[in-house]
């Protein structure tokens, strides 16, 4: 049951008494005013770049436990990237009355059911921002860390028609736990539904018939809080719905790190899994890019998940692709043609297509 303070806050929001205002922690973020019934009793903040077109893309960003929306933005560098490349941001924020550790309640069945609880509050925020600011409803994305990553998985499962893509950082499969003890077990890799059951829960979450959002996964190989088996379980949950094989279509080495890619029958990259060598629990950063700041759960490991996720969604031009990506040793040995960063259609064609996506002319 929600507390009286939550009820009063929700009534105030419905009356329109909560107005946009900057956060003290991060003055670039403006508080979102009334956005619906808000059954999850969440707060929300937005970032609007100084220069944006009529059909701006929107990225929804979900912080982890013990974090705030403003703090996660400072650490991840999302608003600075959005300012440079002209897309908007929405930061839902958990309230301590809902969860004392500020975790999104990804393990509570009522908060991850379509048109209920926290997922519905986030959906209402998205609807308001898209309508009020003229966002491109075809280019809405969601990402999150840890509990925020698990809630991003819940948003993708319950509202797949809303999102073009999602990125889950150190998260967990949708509906993999239904109690707090189960949540801790799943985080440690203990128990949990079978792959078949996870796939069924994903299909039943919305009744959606497709197309489905693309998925970018980021996982530290030394994560002791949400162990790496959870990333593999997310792949298993989603690969059936995308109609892809268990084995990746390609494996790239990015320095010490690895990126596995699964493509569908049309050759489109629909799932990617970045494994960050030696990284514990947190968001991967490369502060040398100028985006983000290291701190608790914000880890400078020489690769920026913020930049790479935005690039995979066409929000950052693809001709700025990293120069140190190369195929794995086995692939290089067996390659019949020189490696390029493009898909099977060819690097030049992919550059053209990504540029069109960045301009909003191609999805």
Secondary structure as UniProt FT lines:
FT   HELIX           4..14
FT   TURN            15..16
FT   TURN            27..28
FT   STRAND          30..31
FT   TURN            39..40
FT   STRAND          43..47
FT   TURN            54..55
FT   STRAND          58..62
FT   TURN            65..66
FT   HELIX           69..76
FT   HELIX           78..85
FT   STRAND          88..93
FT   TURN            96..98
FT   TURN            100..101
FT   TURN            106..107
FT   HELIX           109..111
FT   TURN            114..115
FT   HELIX           117..133
FT   TURN            137..138
FT   STRAND          140..145
FT   HELIX           147..158
FT   TURN            160..162
FT   STRAND          165..169
FT   TURN            174..175
FT   HELIX           180..187
FT   TURN            188..189
FT   HELIX           195..204
FT   TURN            205..206
FT   STRAND          214..220
FT   TURN            221..222
FT   HELIX           229..242
FT   STRAND          250..254
FT   TURN            255..256
FT   STRAND          257..263
FT   TURN            265..266
FT   STRAND          269..276
FT   TURN            277..278
FT   STRAND          283..285
FT   HELIX           287..289
FT   TURN            296..297
FT   STRAND          298..300
FT   HELIX           305..312
FT   TURN            313..314
FT   HELIX           318..320
FT   STRAND          325..327
FT   HELIX           329..334
FT   TURN            344..345
FT   HELIX           347..358
FT   TURN            359..360
//
